[in-house]
Structure formats: C-alpha cells, structure tokens
Amino acid sequence: MLLIEKTFELEEYERLIKKEIDIFIFTKPREERGDIESKINNISPSSKVIIMDYIQEENSVNVKLYDVTSKNANDLLLSRNHYELIEYFKTLRCDLKRILIDMTDMDVKLLAMIIAIFRLVSTKKLFVMYTEPKRYLTRKVQREGIDDSNEKCEFEFHDSYQGADAIPFYMHTDVDYTSKQQLWIVFLGFDRNRTNRLYESKNEPSNVIPVITHPSARPGWDKYAFNANFNFISENELLHKIKYISYSSPFHTYQMLDEIYSEYNDHHIIISPLGTKPNTLGVLLFTNIHPDIELLYDNPYIKRARSVGVLKTLIYDVSGLLNV
C-alpha cells in the first residue's frame, strides 16, 4: 500500500490549518508541551475546544467543554459506557467538521478510543498533533552491584502499571485467536521491564519482531532503547529481526505494519506500542481497521510530568487512514 504522508510543522499549522479547525480535542496537561492556551490562541470564535481525560482507576472518560474566553472547563459527560461517547460525537455532526486531536499528553488508551470513535462516526478532516520535549527526566538507578560505579541514569516515565487490559473497540470477541501461530510485533521503548512483562503475559511467543526508531528524536536515544532491551533481544536471538523506522512518522509505521501483515497473514498478530507517540498513532490507525489483530498494552499510570521544555510540534493529517 502506497501512502501519501501529510505532515505539517507548527508554522504551517498556524498559517494554513488552525483557523479552519471546527473542534479541538485536548487532555488535561501534565507537562509544558501539553499546554492548551499556546495552541488555541487566535482560533476561530466558532470553534469548540473539548477536554477529554481518561480516569484509569474508574475506566471512565470525563468530557469537558473549554471556554476560551473565561478559560474555564465545564463538565459535559462522565462516561463509563464508551458507546455514550459515540452518541455524543454524533450530536456534533463530526462528519461535517474538521477536527484536531492533541495527543501530546494523552493517555494511549484514550487516544485509541478516540481514533476508533472517529472511524465509526466519520469526520470531514482529522488532524493529530504531537509536541516533542527538549528532554526527558532521568533518575539514577543501580545495576548489578551496590557501589556507586554501577549507578546509571534511566528515563523516568512510569511508576506502576495497570497491566494488560482490553481497549474498548479493539478487543474482538468473535475472532478466534487460538488456532494460529502467534507473531508479536513490539515497538521497543526505554523501559526493559515493560517488554519482558508483556512477553511473559503471552507465554513467550516464539515469533517476535522488535521495532526500534532510527533516527530517533535525539542522537543516542535509539541506542538507549536498544541497550535497555539488549538482554531481551540477545536471549531470544532477535538481532537479525529488528526493524527500524522513523520516530516521528505514523505513516511509516502504518506502511511497515501493512507489509508485515501481508507476509504473515496466516498468523495471529499481536502488536504492543511501547515506543514513540507518533509510532503508537500509526499502530492504532492500522489495528483499528484490522479486527484480526490483537492490541496488547500494559496501561501505565502517569501521575506527573516526565519531560522538560518544548521542541518541535508536528501535525498529521490522518483523514485518509481512517477508512482505508
């Protein structure tokens, strides 16, 4: 499948896209790069700004309407039935609207639900925004010893995990997952423990394709992901199976998955998006239209800021991937 990549940077967004957006969707920001005000100044007076938050402990979604003038957010809906969200967006006539989602600070489970909803509801145009940080926070940890010489820095992302759980609209009970050989495609991130836990949760599939971003957002981050997962890669003899993709392109991710899907169409394919948010977006867009693919995610608890500063903002026009 040949995809036409439509990616815009912040200047193009400000000049060409921003004032044309009918509905903006944000989540409550935890980090500087998730700031809402900086992304909606000078928008059209007729535009709606919606704030959606996933409440992990209750498995519910809180929807608020943001008043640009007063800067207050008013409650619209607290949904534990995710089909209520579909009905809500139907009332907005999204099929006639140009919509922008800011996924920068958004929980992956919520992003997955929104992507699925807009495939069911349909939109005139769908853009997804992502802002990169200048750097991620790190913490010192000890490795294989007790003296200071074994202290290393690790990126400080998550404290704990809810565990592997079905994401609404992505778990298809009518599909027989047991009759085929498994293929696990895992997008490797900076946390070695996440990879190992999910691998064990699926009884250690014998067929694994690890994916690492190269080039990465920062020089050396691809090496960090490789080193963090080195034991998993070496112990399972996966060095020759690694696939490399750009950190910033959901379109490249989609294209790669389409090629793997064609090659392994007799397998039960499981995908775990543990890497970058743009790669995760590509995974969600692809799995959403392939009900025979299992999405395996461990739902980390994110309680605080994990990054510092604001770098580049990218906007993806994914309209063409919703109804392929």
C-alpha positions as CSV (number, residue, x, y, z in Angstrom):
1,M,0.0,0.0,0.0
2,L,1.4,3.4,-1.0
3,L,0.6,6.1,1.5
4,I,0.8,9.9,0.9
5,E,2.4,11.3,4.0
6,K,0.8,14.6,5.2
7,T,2.8,16.1,8.0
8,F,2.9,19.8,8.9
9,E,5.1,21.7,11.3
10,L,3.9,24.4,13.7
11,E,4.3,27.3,11.3
12,E,2.2,25.6,8.6
13,Y,-0.4,24.8,11.3
14,E,-0.6,28.4,12.4
15,R,-0.8,29.6,8.8
16,L,-2.9,27.0,7.0
17,I,-4.8,24.8,9.4
18,K,-5.5,26.4,12.8
19,K,-8.3,28.8,11.9
20,E,-10.0,26.0,9.8
21,I,-10.4,23.6,12.7
22,D,-14.0,23.2,14.0
23,I,-13.3,21.0,17.0
24,F,-10.1,20.8,19.1
25,I,-9.6,17.9,21.5
26,F,-7.1,18.1,24.3
27,T,-6.4,16.3,27.5
28,K,-5.6,18.0,30.9
29,P,-1.9,18.9,30.5
30,R,0.7,17.4,32.9
31,E,3.7,18.9,31.0
32,E,4.7,22.2,29.5
33,R,4.5,20.8,26.0
34,G,0.8,19.9,26.6
35,D,-0.2,23.5,27.3
36,I,-3.6,24.2,25.8
37,E,-3.5,28.0,25.7
38,S,-0.5,28.3,23.4
39,K,-2.1,26.0,20.9
40,I,-5.5,27.7,20.6
41,N,-4.7,31.4,20.6
42,N,-6.4,33.2,17.7
43,I,-8.7,30.3,16.8
44,S,-12.0,30.9,15.1
45,P,-14.7,32.1,17.5
46,S,-17.0,29.4,16.3
47,S,-14.5,26.6,17.2
48,K,-15.2,24.2,20.0
49,V,-12.5,23.2,22.5
50,I,-13.1,19.9,24.2
51,I,-11.0,18.4,27.0
52,M,-11.1,14.7,27.5
53,D,-9.5,12.8,30.4
54,Y,-9.2,9.1,30.9
55,I,-9.7,8.2,34.6
56,Q,-7.8,4.9,34.8
57,E,-9.0,3.8,38.2
58,E,-12.6,4.0,37.2
59,N,-12.2,3.1,33.5
60,S,-14.2,6.2,32.5
61,V,-13.8,9.2,30.3
62,N,-14.5,12.8,31.5
63,V,-15.6,15.2,28.8
64,K,-15.5,19.0,29.3
65,L,-16.2,22.0,27.1
66,Y,-13.5,24.6,27.4
67,D,-14.5,28.3,27.3
68,V,-11.7,30.1,25.5
69,T,-12.7,33.5,27.0
70,S,-13.1,32.6,30.7
71,K,-10.5,29.7,30.5
72,N,-12.9,27.5,32.4
73,A,-13.8,23.9,31.6
74,N,-17.4,22.9,32.2
75,D,-18.4,19.2,32.6
76,L,-20.4,17.7,29.7
77,L,-20.2,13.9,30.2
78,L,-18.7,11.3,32.5
79,S,-18.8,8.1,30.5
80,R,-18.3,4.6,31.8
81,N,-20.1,3.3,28.7
82,H,-17.9,4.1,25.8
83,Y,-20.8,4.0,23.3
84,E,-22.1,7.1,25.0
85,L,-19.0,8.9,23.6
86,I,-20.1,7.8,20.1
87,E,-23.5,9.2,20.6
88,Y,-22.0,12.5,21.9
89,F,-19.8,13.0,18.9
90,K,-22.7,12.1,16.6
91,T,-24.6,15.1,18.0
92,L,-21.7,17.4,17.0
93,R,-22.1,16.3,13.3
94,C,-18.5,15.4,13.1
95,D,-19.0,14.2,9.5
96,L,-19.1,17.9,8.6
97,K,-16.3,19.0,10.9
98,R,-12.5,19.4,10.7
99,I,-11.2,18.0,14.0
100,L,-7.8,18.2,15.6
101,I,-6.6,15.9,18.5
102,D,-3.6,16.9,20.5
103,M,-2.1,13.5,21.6
104,T,1.0,15.0,23.3
105,D,-0.1,14.4,26.9
106,M,-2.9,12.0,26.1
107,D,-3.3,8.5,27.6
108,V,-2.8,5.9,24.9
109,K,-6.0,4.1,25.9
110,L,-8.0,7.4,25.4
111,L,-6.2,8.1,22.1
112,A,-7.1,4.6,20.9
113,M,-10.8,5.1,21.8
114,I,-11.0,8.5,20.1
115,I,-9.4,7.1,16.9
116,A,-11.9,4.2,16.9
117,I,-14.9,6.6,17.6
118,F,-14.0,8.8,14.6
119,R,-13.8,5.8,12.3
120,L,-17.3,4.9,13.4
121,V,-18.7,8.5,13.4
122,S,-16.6,9.8,10.4
123,T,-15.1,13.3,10.1
124,K,-14.6,15.8,7.3
125,K,-10.9,16.0,8.2
126,L,-8.9,14.6,11.1
127,F,-5.6,16.0,12.2
128,V,-3.4,14.8,15.1
129,M,-0.9,17.0,16.8
130,Y,2.2,16.0,18.8
131,T,4.8,18.2,20.5
132,E,8.2,16.9,21.3
133,P,10.0,17.7,24.5
134,K,13.5,19.1,24.8
135,R,14.5,16.3,27.1
136,Y,13.0,13.6,29.4
137,L,13.6,13.5,33.1
138,T,16.0,10.8,34.4
139,R,16.7,9.1,37.7
140,K,19.7,7.3,39.0
141,V,19.4,3.5,39.5
142,Q,21.9,0.8,40.5
143,R,22.7,-2.1,38.3
144,E,24.2,-5.4,39.2
145,G,26.1,-4.2,42.3
146,I,25.9,-1.9,45.3
147,D,28.7,0.6,44.7
148,D,28.4,3.9,43.0
149,S,30.2,2.8,40.0
150,N,27.2,0.7,39.0
151,E,24.8,3.7,39.1
152,K,23.2,4.6,35.8
153,C,20.6,7.0,34.6
154,E,17.2,5.8,33.3
155,F,14.4,7.8,31.8
156,E,11.7,8.4,34.5
157,F,8.4,7.6,32.8
158,H,6.1,5.5,34.8
159,D,5.7,4.4,38.5
160,S,3.4,1.5,38.0
161,Y,1.1,-0.3,35.5
162,Q,-2.5,-1.4,35.5
163,G,-1.5,-4.4,33.5
164,A,-2.5,-5.8,30.1
165,D,-6.2,-5.0,29.5
166,A,-8.6,-4.8,26.6
167,I,-9.1,-1.4,25.0
168,P,-12.7,-0.7,24.0
169,F,-13.3,-1.1,20.3
170,Y,-10.1,-3.1,19.9
171,M,-11.0,-6.4,21.5
172,H,-13.0,-8.5,19.1
173,T,-14.6,-11.5,20.9
174,D,-15.8,-13.0,17.6
175,V,-12.3,-13.6,16.4
176,D,-10.6,-17.0,17.1
177,Y,-7.1,-16.1,18.3
178,T,-6.2,-19.6,19.4
179,S,-5.9,-21.5,16.1
180,K,-2.9,-19.7,14.6
181,Q,0.7,-19.3,15.4
182,Q,1.5,-16.1,17.2
183,L,3.6,-13.2,15.9
184,W,4.4,-10.5,18.4
185,I,5.4,-7.1,17.0
186,V,6.8,-5.0,19.8
187,F,7.8,-1.3,19.5
188,L,10.6,-1.0,21.9
189,G,10.8,1.9,24.3
190,F,13.2,2.9,27.1
191,D,11.7,0.6,29.8
192,R,13.1,-3.0,29.6
193,N,10.6,-4.2,32.2
194,R,7.6,-3.4,30.1
195,T,8.9,-5.6,27.2
196,N,9.6,-8.6,29.5
197,R,6.2,-8.4,31.3
198,L,4.2,-8.4,28.1
199,Y,6.3,-11.1,26.6
200,E,5.7,-13.3,29.5
201,S,1.9,-12.5,29.6
202,K,1.6,-14.1,26.1
203,N,3.6,-17.2,27.2
204,E,6.7,-16.0,25.4
205,P,5.8,-16.2,21.7
206,S,8.5,-17.8,19.6
207,N,8.0,-15.4,16.7
208,V,8.9,-11.8,17.6
209,I,9.6,-8.7,15.6
210,P,11.2,-5.9,17.6
211,V,10.9,-2.4,16.2
212,I,13.3,0.5,17.1
213,T,13.2,4.0,15.9
214,H,16.1,5.2,13.8
215,P,16.8,8.0,13.5
216,S,15.4,8.9,16.9
217,A,14.2,12.3,18.2
218,R,17.6,12.9,19.9
219,P,21.0,11.5,19.0
220,G,21.6,8.4,21.1
221,W,18.0,7.7,22.0
222,D,17.8,4.8,19.6
223,K,20.9,3.3,21.2
224,Y,19.3,3.8,24.6
225,A,16.2,1.8,23.5
226,F,18.5,-0.9,22.1
227,N,20.6,-1.1,25.2
228,A,17.6,-1.1,27.5
229,N,16.2,-4.1,25.7
230,F,19.5,-5.8,24.9
231,N,19.0,-8.8,27.2
232,F,15.6,-9.5,25.7
233,I,16.9,-9.1,22.1
234,S,20.0,-11.3,22.7
235,E,18.4,-14.0,24.8
236,N,15.7,-14.5,22.2
237,E,18.1,-14.2,19.2
238,L,16.2,-11.3,17.7
239,L,19.1,-9.2,16.5
240,H,18.5,-10.1,12.8
241,K,14.8,-9.5,13.1
242,I,14.9,-5.9,14.3
243,K,13.1,-3.4,12.1
244,Y,13.9,0.3,12.1
245,I,11.5,3.1,11.4
246,S,11.4,6.9,11.9
247,Y,10.4,8.0,15.4
248,S,8.1,10.8,14.0
249,S,6.0,9.2,11.3
250,P,2.7,7.3,11.9
251,F,2.6,6.8,8.1
252,H,5.9,4.9,8.0
253,T,4.6,2.8,10.9
254,Y,1.4,2.1,9.1
255,Q,3.3,1.1,5.9
256,M,5.6,-1.2,7.8
257,L,2.7,-3.0,9.5
258,D,0.9,-3.4,6.3
259,E,3.9,-5.1,4.8
260,I,4.3,-7.4,7.8
261,Y,0.5,-8.2,7.8
262,S,0.7,-9.3,4.2
263,E,3.7,-11.5,4.8
264,Y,2.3,-13.1,8.0
265,N,-1.4,-13.2,7.1
266,D,-1.7,-16.8,8.4
267,H,-0.5,-15.8,11.9
268,H,-2.3,-14.3,14.9
269,I,-0.6,-10.9,15.0
270,I,-0.2,-9.2,18.4
271,I,1.1,-5.6,18.5
272,S,2.4,-3.7,21.5
273,P,3.1,0.0,21.0
274,L,5.7,0.8,23.7
275,G,7.7,3.3,21.6
276,T,7.0,6.9,20.5
277,K,3.6,8.5,20.4
278,P,3.7,9.0,16.5
279,N,4.6,5.3,16.1
280,T,1.7,4.5,18.5
281,L,-0.7,6.6,16.4
282,G,0.3,4.5,13.3
283,V,-0.3,1.3,15.3
284,L,-3.8,2.5,16.4
285,L,-4.8,3.5,12.9
286,F,-3.7,0.2,11.5
287,T,-5.1,-2.1,14.1
288,N,-8.4,-0.2,14.1
289,I,-9.2,-1.4,10.6
290,H,-7.9,-5.0,11.2
291,P,-10.1,-6.8,13.7
292,D,-8.0,-9.9,13.5
293,I,-5.0,-8.1,15.1
294,E,-4.7,-8.1,18.9
295,L,-3.6,-4.9,20.6
296,L,-1.6,-5.7,23.7
297,Y,-0.9,-2.7,26.0
298,D,0.1,-2.5,29.7
299,N,-1.6,0.8,30.7
300,P,1.0,2.6,32.7
301,Y,-0.1,5.0,35.4
302,I,1.1,8.5,34.5
303,K,0.9,10.8,37.5
304,R,3.3,13.7,36.8
305,A,5.5,15.4,34.3
306,R,8.1,13.3,32.6
307,S,9.7,15.8,30.3
308,V,11.1,19.4,30.3
309,G,10.7,22.1,27.7
310,V,9.1,22.3,24.2
311,L,10.7,21.5,20.9
312,K,9.1,20.7,17.6
313,T,5.3,20.4,17.0
314,L,4.1,18.1,14.2
315,I,0.6,17.9,12.8
316,Y,-0.5,14.8,10.9
317,D,-3.4,14.7,8.5
318,V,-4.7,11.1,9.1
319,S,-8.0,11.5,7.3
320,G,-7.1,9.1,4.6
321,L,-6.2,6.3,7.1
322,L,-9.5,6.2,8.9
323,N,-11.5,4.5,6.2
324,V,-8.9,2.6,4.1
